[in-house]
Amino acid sequence: MQPTPPAAGQFKRTMKARHLVMLSLGGVIGTGLFFNTGYIIATTGALGTLLAYLIGALVVYLVMLCLGELAVAMPETGAFHVYASRYLGPATGYTVAWLYWLTWTVALGSSLTAAGFCMQYWFPQSPVWLWCLIFCTAIFLLNIITTRFFAESEFWFSLIKVVTILAFIVLGGAAMFGLIPMKDGTPAPFLHNLTSSGWLPNGTLPILMTMVAVNFAFSGTELIGIAAGETETPEKVVPLAIRTTVIRLMVFFIGTVFVLAALIPMDQAGIVKSPFVLVFERIGVPYAADIFNFVILTAILSAANSGLYASGRMLWSLAHQRTLPAYFARVNARGIPINALAFSMLGGVLALLTSVIAPDTVFVALSAISGFAVVAVWLSICAAHFAFRRDYLRSGQPLAGLKYRAPGYPLTPIAGFALCLLACIGLAFDPEQRIALYCGLPFVALCYLLYYLTRRAGQKTLLKIGEDHVG
């Protein structure tokens, strides 16, 4: 007997806890960590980078606590804009949905650009845009088979990344303390590079300036909320995924950044070559740089894979709520929103700009725009959680009725909101990332304007239909 296909606009709950945890880790451990860290070290210095990532970890923890309560109380695919619509207003919900779509569509472009950098390590004369086109096609195919196939492939992609990060921390730490020799015969750096340029060589302002880049590196944890609607028993799985994800991120990111900052002098860090590859070019382990370049390539493609999943679901969710044409709400017999996924591949097209603009310039700009968008979404999560809990208590329902409660309310959402807002302000001080404000703020204004225009047009259509019916 053939299984019944899902109805139009319906997803299958096929994801398990291991899929959800690895999907979140897969979205996080990618372009931001493997490439942006070099930019942050070059801007803030070693200690500044560690402080920036510690603050970033605190921000993501606060946001995830807020999201956990919302996602368990209301598990929905494309959750953020639904929460924002209910508790912050429908126009804000509409804008949040488009911002999150922008986050991952643009992140897709930066991931493909970074993948092109990886391929240039082996093929120095090849153009970045050619690799962007090849990987763009491959990622789209991975997403249109089945959700279970996507989740399973992402699980193994992410597992490779987790093992790689742990191996890097162990091998890099060994090189740092002289247990593995440096290839050029130089002595082990120990902690010299952490302080060689001074504790904070450029002062504290660069920490504020790079906070959005740090948040971009952490973006992806909120995929737990996106996938809650396709997860078995979300009330059990979502809190577990949040706890394990945040703990692992602390270990992976802080441990990795510590080793990177200790092994790479501030004046040699950058983004055209991954700092991970730079480290292993210096360590006397045969073929280590080639192996890590390959693993970083799979990691970046995994993050792009997660990104296309997220942006496609967000478009589907907008259409499902009837704020976009029904064309984007269609899913096939396998439960895949192909139309929404195809439109979300626009981010991959942005990566092709590397053929006419310097790839490193494109990368920083795309990362900044994506970072701004995700921080704006995190702002909405904190604000929606604050409003949700307040309304819940005002309605007279018992606090015990919530299957998962974020600790520290109301301080948790307020502190999360304040730190996210501070990160956005920091963009104004960095000339390389300021483009995010020039693009992001008008984009937000345009979304609000479009919402009111489309709503007014929709109301006129309904009124005309009513008048025709009466006539």
C-alpha positions as CSV (number, residue, x, y, z in Angstrom):
1,M,0.0,0.0,0.0
2,Q,1.4,3.4,-1.0
3,P,1.9,6.0,1.7
4,T,-0.4,9.0,1.6
5,P,1.4,12.1,0.3
6,P,1.2,15.2,2.4
7,A,-1.5,17.7,1.7
8,A,-0.6,21.0,0.1
9,G,1.4,23.1,2.5
10,Q,2.0,20.2,4.9
11,F,5.3,19.0,6.2
12,K,6.3,15.6,7.7
13,R,7.5,15.2,11.3
14,T,10.5,13.1,10.4
15,M,13.4,14.8,12.3
16,K,14.8,13.2,15.4
17,A,16.9,14.8,18.3
18,R,20.2,13.9,16.6
19,H,19.0,15.5,13.4
20,L,18.0,18.7,15.2
21,V,21.2,19.0,17.1
22,M,23.4,18.4,14.1
23,L,21.2,20.7,11.9
24,S,21.8,23.5,14.4
25,L,25.6,22.7,14.7
26,G,25.7,22.4,10.9
27,G,24.3,25.8,10.4
28,V,26.7,27.3,12.9
29,I,30.0,25.6,12.2
30,G,30.6,27.0,8.8
31,T,31.8,30.1,6.9
32,G,31.7,32.4,10.0
33,L,34.0,30.3,12.1
34,F,36.3,29.0,9.3
35,F,36.8,32.4,7.6
36,N,35.4,35.3,9.6
37,T,37.6,34.5,12.6
38,G,40.7,35.5,10.6
39,Y,39.0,38.9,9.9
40,I,38.1,39.3,13.6
41,I,41.7,38.5,14.8
42,A,43.1,41.0,12.3
43,T,40.7,43.7,13.6
44,T,40.6,43.1,17.4
45,G,43.7,41.2,18.2
46,A,43.9,37.8,20.0
47,L,42.4,38.8,23.4
48,G,39.8,41.0,21.7
49,T,38.7,38.0,19.5
50,L,38.3,35.8,22.6
51,L,36.3,38.5,24.4
52,A,34.1,39.0,21.3
53,Y,33.3,35.3,21.0
54,L,32.6,35.0,24.7
55,I,30.1,37.9,24.5
56,G,28.7,36.3,21.3
57,A,28.3,33.0,23.2
58,L,26.4,34.8,25.9
59,V,24.1,36.5,23.4
60,V,23.3,33.3,21.6
61,Y,22.6,31.5,24.9
62,L,20.1,34.2,25.9
63,V,18.4,34.2,22.5
64,M,18.2,30.4,22.6
65,L,16.6,30.3,26.0
66,C,13.9,32.7,24.7
67,L,13.4,30.7,21.6
68,G,13.2,27.4,23.5
69,E,10.2,28.6,25.5
70,L,8.4,29.9,22.3
71,A,9.2,26.8,20.2
72,V,8.0,24.3,22.8
73,A,4.8,26.3,23.4
74,M,4.2,26.8,19.7
75,P,6.2,24.4,17.5
76,E,5.8,25.6,13.9
77,T,7.8,25.5,10.7
78,G,9.1,29.0,10.0
79,A,8.5,29.9,13.6
80,F,10.1,33.3,14.1
81,H,7.8,35.4,12.1
82,V,4.7,33.6,13.5
83,Y,5.8,34.5,17.0
84,A,6.6,38.1,15.9
85,S,3.2,38.4,14.2
86,R,1.3,37.2,17.3
87,Y,3.2,39.2,19.9
88,L,4.8,42.2,18.1
89,G,2.3,42.8,15.3
90,P,1.7,41.3,11.8
91,A,3.9,43.9,10.0
92,T,6.8,43.1,12.2
93,G,6.2,39.4,11.6
94,Y,6.2,39.9,7.9
95,T,9.5,41.9,8.1
96,V,11.1,39.3,10.4
97,A,10.3,36.5,7.9
98,W,11.9,38.5,5.1
99,L,14.9,39.4,7.2
100,Y,15.5,35.7,8.1
101,W,15.1,34.8,4.4
102,L,17.7,37.5,3.6
103,T,20.0,36.1,6.4
104,W,20.3,32.7,4.8
105,T,20.0,33.6,1.2
106,V,22.9,36.1,1.5
107,A,24.7,33.6,3.8
108,L,24.4,31.1,1.0
109,G,26.2,33.6,-1.3
110,S,29.0,34.1,1.3
111,S,29.3,30.3,1.8
112,L,29.6,29.7,-1.9
113,T,32.3,32.4,-2.1
114,A,34.2,30.8,0.7
115,A,33.9,27.4,-1.0
116,G,35.5,29.1,-4.1
117,F,38.4,30.2,-1.9
118,C,38.9,26.6,-0.7
119,M,39.0,25.4,-4.3
120,Q,41.5,28.0,-5.3
121,Y,43.9,26.5,-2.7
122,W,44.2,23.5,-5.1
123,F,43.4,25.4,-8.4
124,P,44.9,28.9,-7.9
125,Q,44.1,30.1,-11.5
126,S,40.4,29.0,-11.4
127,P,37.8,31.7,-11.0
128,V,35.7,31.7,-7.8
129,W,32.4,32.2,-9.6
130,L,32.8,28.9,-11.5
131,W,33.0,26.9,-8.2
132,C,30.0,29.0,-6.9
133,L,27.9,27.8,-9.9
134,I,28.9,24.1,-9.4
135,F,28.2,24.0,-5.7
136,C,25.0,26.0,-6.1
137,T,23.6,23.2,-8.3
138,A,24.8,20.5,-5.9
139,I,23.2,22.1,-2.8
140,F,19.9,22.6,-4.6
141,L,19.7,18.9,-5.6
142,L,20.5,17.9,-2.0
143,N,17.5,19.9,-0.7
144,I,14.9,18.7,-3.2
145,I,15.0,14.9,-2.6
146,T,13.3,14.5,0.8
147,T,13.4,16.2,4.2
148,R,14.7,13.0,5.8
149,F,17.4,12.7,3.2
150,F,18.4,16.3,3.8
151,A,18.4,15.8,7.6
152,E,20.5,12.6,7.3
153,S,23.0,14.2,4.9
154,E,23.3,17.2,7.2
155,F,23.8,14.9,10.2
156,W,26.9,13.3,8.5
157,F,28.1,16.6,7.2
158,S,27.9,18.1,10.7
159,L,29.6,15.1,12.3
160,I,32.6,15.6,10.0
161,K,32.8,19.2,11.2
162,V,32.5,18.3,14.8
163,V,35.3,15.7,14.6
164,T,37.4,18.2,12.6
165,I,37.0,21.0,15.2
166,L,38.0,18.6,18.0
167,A,41.1,17.4,16.0
168,F,42.1,21.0,15.3
169,I,41.9,21.9,19.0
170,V,44.0,18.8,19.9
171,L,46.6,19.2,17.1
172,G,46.8,23.0,17.3
173,G,47.1,22.9,21.0
174,A,50.0,20.3,20.7
175,A,51.7,22.6,18.2
176,M,51.2,25.6,20.4
177,F,53.1,23.9,23.3
178,G,55.8,22.3,21.1
179,L,54.5,18.7,21.1
180,I,54.2,18.9,17.3
181,P,57.1,20.8,15.5
182,M,56.5,23.9,13.3
183,K,57.4,23.1,9.7
184,D,59.9,26.0,9.3
185,G,61.7,25.0,12.5
186,T,60.6,28.1,14.5
187,P,60.1,27.4,18.2
188,A,56.6,26.7,19.7
189,P,54.7,30.0,20.1
190,F,53.1,29.0,23.4
191,L,51.0,32.1,24.4
192,H,53.3,34.7,22.8
193,N,50.9,35.7,20.0
194,L,48.1,36.3,22.5
195,T,50.0,39.3,23.9
196,S,52.7,40.2,21.3
197,S,50.6,43.1,20.0
198,G,49.4,44.1,23.4
199,W,46.3,43.0,25.2
200,L,43.9,45.1,23.1
201,P,46.1,46.6,20.3
202,N,43.3,48.7,18.8
203,G,41.4,49.4,22.0
204,T,37.9,48.1,22.9
205,L,35.9,49.7,20.0
206,P,36.9,46.9,17.5
207,I,35.2,44.4,19.8
208,L,31.9,46.3,19.4
209,M,32.6,46.7,15.6
210,T,33.0,43.0,15.1
211,M,30.1,41.8,17.2
212,V,27.9,41.4,14.2
213,A,30.6,39.3,12.5
214,V,30.7,37.2,15.7
215,N,27.0,36.8,15.7
216,F,27.1,35.9,12.0
217,A,29.5,33.1,13.1
218,F,27.0,31.9,15.7
219,S,24.0,32.2,13.4
220,G,22.3,28.9,12.7
221,T,21.6,27.9,16.3
222,E,18.1,29.3,15.8
223,L,17.5,26.6,13.2
224,I,16.2,24.6,16.1
225,G,13.1,26.9,16.1
226,I,12.7,26.7,12.3
227,A,12.7,22.9,12.3
228,A,10.5,22.4,15.4
229,G,7.4,21.9,13.2
230,E,9.2,19.0,11.5
231,T,10.4,17.3,14.7
232,E,9.0,14.4,16.6
233,T,8.0,15.3,20.2
234,P,9.3,18.9,20.2
235,E,8.6,19.4,23.9
236,K,11.4,16.9,24.7
237,V,13.7,17.4,21.7
238,V,13.9,21.2,21.5
239,P,15.2,21.8,25.1
240,L,17.7,18.9,24.7
241,A,18.9,20.4,21.4
242,I,19.3,23.8,23.0
243,R,21.3,22.6,25.9
244,T,23.6,20.4,23.9
245,T,24.1,22.9,21.1
246,V,25.1,25.8,23.4
247,I,27.5,23.7,25.4
248,R,29.2,22.3,22.3
249,L,29.4,25.8,20.8
250,M,31.1,27.1,23.9
251,V,33.7,24.3,23.7
252,F,34.2,24.4,19.9
253,F,34.2,28.2,19.4
254,I,36.2,29.3,22.4
255,G,38.6,26.4,22.2
256,T,39.1,26.9,18.5
257,V,39.5,30.7,18.7
258,F,42.0,30.3,21.5
259,V,44.2,28.0,19.4
260,L,43.9,30.1,16.3
261,A,44.8,33.3,18.1
262,A,47.8,31.6,19.7
263,L,49.1,30.3,16.4
264,I,48.5,33.2,14.0
265,P,50.1,36.6,14.5
266,M,47.5,39.4,14.3
267,D,49.2,40.9,11.2
268,Q,49.0,37.7,9.2
269,A,45.3,36.9,9.8
270,G,42.8,37.5,7.0
271,I,39.9,35.9,5.1
272,V,41.1,35.0,1.6
273,K,42.7,31.9,3.1
274,S,41.0,30.1,6.0
275,P,43.0,30.7,9.3
276,F,42.7,26.9,9.8
277,V,44.6,26.1,6.7
278,L,47.1,28.8,7.5
279,V,47.8,27.1,10.9
280,F,48.3,23.6,9.3
281,E,50.5,25.0,6.6
282,R,52.9,25.9,9.5
283,I,52.6,22.6,11.4
284,G,54.9,19.8,10.4
285,V,52.1,17.2,9.8
286,P,52.1,15.9,6.2
287,Y,49.1,16.9,4.0
288,A,47.4,18.4,7.1
289,A,46.6,21.6,5.3
290,D,45.1,19.7,2.3
291,I,43.0,17.5,4.5
292,F,41.7,20.4,6.5
293,N,41.0,22.5,3.4
294,F,38.8,19.6,2.2
295,V,37.0,19.3,5.5
296,I,36.5,23.0,5.6
297,L,35.0,22.8,2.1
298,T,32.5,20.2,3.2
299,A,31.7,22.2,6.3
300,I,31.0,25.3,4.3
301,L,28.8,23.4,1.9
302,S,27.0,21.9,4.9
303,A,26.3,25.4,6.2
304,A,25.0,26.4,2.8
305,N,22.8,23.3,2.8
306,S,21.3,24.4,6.1
307,G,20.9,27.9,4.8
308,L,18.9,26.9,1.7
309,Y,16.7,24.7,3.9
310,A,16.0,27.7,6.3
311,S,15.3,30.3,3.6
312,G,13.1,27.9,1.6
313,R,11.0,27.1,4.8
314,M,10.7,30.8,5.6
315,L,9.3,31.6,2.2
316,W,6.9,28.7,2.4
317,S,5.8,30.0,5.8
318,L,5.1,33.5,4.4
319,A,3.1,32.0,1.6
320,H,1.3,29.7,4.0
321,Q,0.2,32.7,6.0
322,R,-1.1,34.3,2.7
323,T,1.4,37.2,2.8
324,L,3.0,35.9,-0.4
325,P,1.5,34.2,-3.5
326,A,0.3,30.6,-3.0
327,Y,2.9,29.6,-5.6
328,F,5.6,29.6,-2.8
329,A,3.4,27.5,-0.4
330,R,3.2,24.5,-2.7
331,V,5.0,21.3,-1.6
332,N,5.4,18.2,-3.7
333,A,4.5,14.6,-2.8
334,R,7.7,14.2,-0.8
335,G,6.9,17.3,1.4
336,I,9.5,19.6,-0.3
337,P,8.7,23.3,-1.1
338,I,10.5,23.3,-4.4
339,N,9.2,26.7,-5.6
340,A,10.4,28.4,-2.4
341,L,13.8,26.7,-2.5
342,A,14.3,27.7,-6.2
343,F,13.6,31.4,-5.4
344,S,15.9,31.2,-2.4
345,M,18.8,30.2,-4.6
346,L,19.1,34.0,-5.4
347,G,21.8,34.1,-2.8
348,G,23.9,31.8,-4.8
349,V,23.6,34.3,-7.7
350,L,25.0,37.0,-5.4
351,A,28.2,34.9,-5.0
352,L,28.7,35.1,-8.8
353,L,29.5,38.8,-8.3
354,T,33.0,37.6,-7.4
355,S,33.6,37.6,-11.2
356,V,33.4,41.4,-11.3
357,I,34.3,42.5,-7.8
358,A,37.2,41.3,-5.6
359,P,36.0,38.1,-3.8
360,D,37.3,39.2,-0.4
361,T,35.2,42.4,-0.7
362,V,32.1,40.5,-1.7
363,F,32.6,38.1,1.2
364,V,32.9,40.8,3.9
365,A,29.9,42.7,2.5
366,L,27.7,39.6,2.3
367,S,28.7,38.4,5.8
368,A,27.9,41.8,7.2
369,I,24.5,42.0,5.6
370,S,23.6,38.5,6.7
371,G,24.9,39.2,10.2
372,F,22.7,42.3,10.5
373,A,19.7,40.4,9.3
374,V,20.2,37.5,11.8
375,V,20.8,39.9,14.7
376,A,17.5,41.8,13.8
377,V,15.7,38.4,13.9
378,W,17.3,37.6,17.3
379,L,16.0,41.0,18.5
380,S,12.5,39.9,17.5
381,I,12.9,36.6,19.3
382,C,13.8,38.3,22.6
383,A,11.0,40.8,22.2
384,A,8.4,38.2,21.3
385,H,9.4,36.0,24.3
386,F,9.1,39.0,26.6
387,A,5.6,39.7,25.3
388,F,4.5,36.0,25.2
389,R,5.4,35.4,28.9
390,R,3.7,38.7,29.9
391,D,0.5,37.9,28.0
392,Y,0.6,34.3,29.3
393,L,0.7,35.4,32.9
394,R,-1.9,38.1,32.4
395,S,-4.3,35.5,31.0
396,G,-4.2,33.8,34.5
397,Q,-2.7,30.6,33.3
398,P,-0.3,28.8,35.7
399,L,3.4,29.1,35.0
400,A,3.6,25.3,35.5
401,G,1.5,25.0,32.3
402,L,4.6,25.8,30.2
403,K,6.5,22.6,29.3
404,Y,9.7,24.6,29.0
405,R,10.4,27.9,30.8
406,A,13.4,30.2,30.1
407,P,15.1,30.9,33.4
408,G,15.7,34.5,34.5
409,Y,12.6,36.1,33.0
410,P,12.4,39.1,32.4
411,L,16.1,39.7,32.6
412,T,16.9,37.0,30.0
413,P,15.0,38.6,27.0
414,I,15.9,42.2,28.1
415,A,19.6,41.4,28.2
416,G,19.5,39.5,24.9
417,F,17.7,42.4,23.2
418,A,20.1,45.0,24.6
419,L,23.2,43.0,23.5
420,C,21.8,42.4,20.0
421,L,21.0,46.1,19.6
422,L,24.5,47.0,20.7
423,A,25.9,44.8,18.0
424,C,23.9,46.6,15.3
425,I,25.2,49.9,16.5
426,G,28.7,48.6,16.3
427,L,28.4,48.2,12.5
428,A,28.3,52.0,12.1
429,F,31.9,52.2,13.3
430,D,33.4,49.7,10.8
431,P,33.8,51.1,7.2
432,E,34.1,47.5,5.8
433,Q,30.8,46.4,7.4
434,R,28.8,49.6,7.3
435,I,27.2,48.5,4.0
436,A,25.1,46.2,6.2
437,L,23.3,49.3,7.6
438,Y,23.0,50.9,4.2
439,C,21.3,47.8,2.8
440,G,19.7,46.4,6.0
441,L,17.8,49.5,7.3
442,P,16.2,50.4,3.9
443,F,15.3,46.7,3.5
444,V,13.5,46.8,6.8
445,A,11.6,50.0,5.9
446,L,10.7,48.4,2.5
447,C,9.3,45.3,4.1
448,Y,7.0,47.4,6.4
449,L,5.9,49.5,3.4
450,L,5.2,46.4,1.3
451,Y,3.2,44.8,4.1
452,Y,0.9,47.8,4.4
453,L,0.6,48.1,0.6
454,T,-0.2,44.4,0.1
455,R,-2.6,44.4,3.0
456,R,-4.5,47.4,1.6
457,A,-4.6,45.8,-1.8
458,G,-5.9,42.6,-0.3
459,Q,-8.6,44.4,1.7
460,K,-9.8,46.2,-1.5
461,T,-10.0,42.9,-3.3
462,L,-12.0,41.3,-0.5
463,L,-14.3,44.4,-0.5
464,K,-14.8,44.2,-4.2
465,I,-15.7,40.5,-4.0
466,G,-18.1,41.3,-1.3
467,E,-19.8,44.0,-3.3
468,D,-20.0,41.8,-6.4
469,H,-21.6,39.1,-4.3
470,V,-24.2,41.4,-2.8
471,G,-24.9,42.9,-6.2
